[in-house]
Structure formats: structure tokens, C-alpha cells
Amino acid sequence: MTTPDPRLSAVRALNRVLPGKGDGESLREVLRDFPLQGADGGLMRDICFGVCRYLRPLNHWLNQQLSKPLKPNAQPVRLALLAGLYELWFSDRPPHAVVNAYPALCRKLKAPWAAGLSNAVLRKATALTFADASQDFPATVRHSLPDWLYKRWQQDWPEHADHLAADNLSAPPFTLRVNRQQHSRQQAIATLDGARPGNLAPYSLYLSPPRPVAQLPGFDNGALSVQDEAAQLPAELLQAPPTGRILDACAAPGGKTGQLREKYPDAELVALELEANRLARVRDNLHRLGTTATLLQGDASQTDWWDGTPFDAILLDAPCSATGILRRQPDVKWHRKASDLPALVDLQARMLDALWPLLTPGGMLVYATCSVLREENDRQVSAFLQRQPQARDVTPRPQGATMVEAGWQLFAQPDGPDGFYLACLRKDG
Ligand SMILES: C[S@@+](CC[C@H](N)C(=O)[O-])C[C@H]1O[C@@H](n2cnc3c(N)ncnc32)[C@H](O)[C@@H]1O
């Protein structure tokens, strides 16, 4: 059996994610269809993430080199050229090996006409660094962001927009959650070379260099889970009685459901999710942790799935723009459109309004998003607080937190948490 060429696989995967015309698929989902292992898998994933991350400046520079534009049906060739540029400017692979790999790749793509072009473009790029090549590009192009998003960040966060933009180009850290039912964080750190504790979430740890989960001791038995540090905060801050009734309202793939189970092993935990196939992933994730919950398929903006018994605590990890995790899911910036936002903001508001009456007086609802857009976050929660006089914002805000109208906005930190928002809302009673 011949081993698949990792560069060819990368171009094929990218062609589904960034098809040139029409909607692309999610990079994470597409990568499931390319189970390359070891160094080949590493090279393929690095190219896919790198091209998505730096798409805009790579394309801009490439277009400047072309005497006539590439035809729309030459998208695989374009992606191959972008992959070559990414490798030359951002990897430590020897430039001659990179330059030599791409003419052959063009032939494998059944585009022998592009072999000479690839050779010429990549050879020219070897004489430059990315900083040289992009120094005169407009800021949005250099930051590799869609115009609408950079503009929105400048409006929402005039002091942080450039930090957010720079951060979207960095590689995310590898962050784990320790299963407190199995061991302490110190014990987990002692078994892992290169582990250090996170500062915000008590069971978080960072592992450098990252490694496949199969190599993590006890992973298959749920001793550790992959989860960003900021994403660990909502479940940590949610307060519920030990044997209370807890709703995880948008549960899939179940990262926070598992965490809630680790924190509240004796609670009655209900996990609600709209999509049946995603609900199956919650089941699988809980299975790995050796636990279960009541799994319901239903719409969190309605109450037709509810049995009438109130919840002591509700976690609403709402669908959102995902603009806080672009370094982790760089394809999202090309798939998300400004026109998606009104529907998301409306859905989040309807979920808050539908779930609030299900909360027992004195109970807590934690609203969370992995967004760094105010209309999904503090403005959303402020508007909710206006509509619900029984709701009080009791979110802890550590020293140095960015002041917002309600809740706690986190920005991504290098080697630290992702961009995230959460608000702890207590129901008077
Ligand atoms: C941000 S993700 C949740 C991540 C999850 N809490 C975790 O930690 O693994 C949002 C989830 O909400 C689901 N969703 C979207 N609309 C929904 C709705 N109307 N009702 C319930 N779930 C919904 C999506 O399918 C997605 O799985």
C-alpha cells in the first residue's frame, strides 16, 4: 500500500475547507477524513492550519506575482502555491526541499502546466521573509482577517483590536483538564513532562510540547481531557447544590458536561443538544470519563423538551461567532460572515429568555460564549438584565479584568487561555 502524500492530502483537505466558490466545510471535520499519522500527519495538519491562518496575506502576495489571475477551477493549484509559501515562511523545513516538492505536487494534481509557475513563485519567495513580503500590505491583509471583523474589533475594543489581531495568528497552547475524581492537578503534573498549571482554572494544565492524546497517561480512562483554560471557567464558576439538578443547555461535544460531572458526581445532570449526531458525541465523551448524564435532544430556545421540574443551575454555552478561538479554528474567520451575527444574537437572547424561567429562585445561570464581540457578550447580557429584573450579575472579575457592561470578557493570551466571555447570573428569590 502506498502512503498518501501529506502535501497532496493537505491540498485536498484545504480544497474542501476553502473551495474558492461556495461554502467551505469545517477544517476540524474535514481532518477526520484524513487519518494520517506521525510526521506525515503533523506536516499535513501544519499546512492546513497554517494556510487557513495566513490565507489573506499569502493570497495577496501570490496575486501580486501572477501576470494573469488563476482561473477559478485552478483552486487546488492556488492552494498548493499557498501551502508552499506557508512552508517557506513559517516552517523550518529546508527551503530547497519545499521548492522541489511543489512542481511534483502540481503534476499529482493533474496540473502539469503549473509546475513551472510553482517553481518560479516559490524560488522568488525564498529570497524574502514574511515580514519583508507583507510590510506594505494593509493592516487587515497583514493580520489575515476579513475586513468586517477587524473593523468590528476596532469599534468594540479600540485599545485591544491590534492585540486581538496579532493573537489570531499565533498557535494555541495545548491545554488539559485534570479529572479531579481521579487525581489532583499536582499528581497529574508530576506524571507529565513539560506540564505547568494554569492560573485561572483550578484543574487546568498546559503541556508543551503538545502530544497525541493517546500518549497521555490515563487519557482513555478519562484522567485528562483536552479543554482550553477559559472554557473551563463556566463550569467552575457555576454554583449548584451537590445533589442538585443541573442543565447543560448546549452540550455537544460534551466538554463541559464531563467537567460538570467531575465537579458534581452526585448531581442530576441533564445535557441538552439540538443535533442528534452531536448528542452522540456527548455520550461518547462521557463514556470515556466512565460516567453518564440524562441526554436530551431539543432546542434550548424552546421548552417543549422540559419535564416541568426546575433546575438549580443552568449552563448556557451558547452557539456564537467563535471569534475568540480563531487561533484554534482559523478556518472560522473565512466561513463566518457579518450577516450571520444578527441571527446568532437573536438565538442567544431567545435561549436566555426560554431557560431563565426553568431556573429555581436562588439558582445560578452561567452564560458563556467563545466570542470577542460585545453584541454576543456583555451587551447581550446587559439587555437580558434589563428584561429580567429578577436577574443579578454576580460574575467574579479578577483584578485587571477588562471592564465591560456585564460579566467577564477574556482575551486570548499567548500560551494562555482563549478569548472567552462568561456571566454568572443569580435569580433573586
Ligand atoms: C459552543 S457549542 C457547545 C460546546 C459544549 N458546551 C462543550 O463544552 O463541549 C454550542 C452547541 O450548541 C448547539 N446548539 C445550537 N443551537 C442549539 C439550540 N437551539 N438548542 C440546543 N443546542 C443548540 C450546537 O449544535 C453546539 O453543539
Ligand as a Chemical Component Dictionary entry (heavy atoms), coordinates in Angstrom:
data_LIG
# 
_chem_comp.id                   LIG 
_chem_comp.type                 NON-POLYMER 
_chem_comp.pdbx_formal_charge   0 
_chem_comp.three_letter_code    LIG 
# 
loop_
_chem_comp_atom.comp_id 
_chem_comp_atom.atom_id 
_chem_comp_atom.alt_atom_id 
_chem_comp_atom.type_symbol 
_chem_comp_atom.charge 
_chem_comp_atom.model_Cartn_x 
_chem_comp_atom.model_Cartn_y 
_chem_comp_atom.model_Cartn_z 
_chem_comp_atom.pdbx_ordinal 
LIG C1  C1  C 0  -20.449 26.276 21.807 1  
LIG S1  S1  S 1  -21.088 24.727 21.376 2  
LIG C2  C2  C 0  -21.173 23.950 22.942 3  
LIG C3  C3  C 0  -19.878 23.348 23.413 4  
LIG C4  C4  C 0  -20.071 22.446 24.623 5  
LIG N1  N1  N 0  -20.758 23.129 25.693 6  
LIG C5  C5  C 0  -18.782 21.881 25.154 7  
LIG O1  O1  O 0  -18.234 22.405 26.123 8  
LIG O2  O2  O -1 -18.310 20.890 24.590 9  
LIG C6  C6  C 0  -22.764 25.090 21.080 10 
LIG C7  C7  C 0  -23.632 23.859 20.859 11 
LIG O3  O3  O 0  -24.994 24.317 20.814 12 
LIG C8  C8  C 0  -25.692 23.521 19.904 13 
LIG N2  N2  N 0  -26.931 24.248 19.560 14 
LIG C9  C9  C 0  -27.123 25.132 18.561 15 
LIG N3  N3  N 0  -28.383 25.595 18.579 16 
LIG C10 C10 C 0  -28.990 24.978 19.616 17 
LIG C11 C11 C 0  -30.317 25.028 20.141 18 
LIG N4  N4  N 0  -31.242 25.817 19.596 19 
LIG N5  N5  N 0  -30.597 24.265 21.216 20 
LIG C12 C12 C 0  -29.664 23.449 21.768 21 
LIG N6  N6  N 0  -28.402 23.365 21.302 22 
LIG C13 C13 C 0  -28.075 24.120 20.239 23 
LIG C14 C14 C 0  -24.719 23.314 18.769 24 
LIG O4  O4  O 0  -25.085 22.195 17.986 25 
LIG C15 C15 C 0  -23.407 23.128 19.541 26 
LIG O5  O5  O 0  -23.213 21.751 19.791 27 
# 
loop_
_chem_comp_bond.comp_id 
_chem_comp_bond.atom_id_1 
_chem_comp_bond.atom_id_2 
_chem_comp_bond.value_order 
_chem_comp_bond.pdbx_ordinal 
LIG C1  S1  SING 1  
LIG S1  C2  SING 2  
LIG S1  C6  SING 3  
LIG C2  C3  SING 4  
LIG C3  C4  SING 5  
LIG C4  N1  SING 6  
LIG C4  C5  SING 7  
LIG C5  O1  DOUB 8  
LIG C5  O2  SING 9  
LIG C6  C7  SING 10 
LIG C7  O3  SING 11 
LIG C7  C15 SING 12 
LIG O3  C8  SING 13 
LIG C8  N2  SING 14 
LIG C8  C14 SING 15 
LIG N2  C9  SING 16 
LIG N2  C13 SING 17 
LIG C9  N3  DOUB 18 
LIG N3  C10 SING 19 
LIG C10 C11 SING 20 
LIG C10 C13 DOUB 21 
LIG C11 N4  SING 22 
LIG C11 N5  DOUB 23 
LIG N5  C12 SING 24 
LIG C12 N6  DOUB 25 
LIG N6  C13 SING 26 
LIG C14 O4  SING 27 
LIG C14 C15 SING 28 
LIG C15 O5  SING 29 
# 
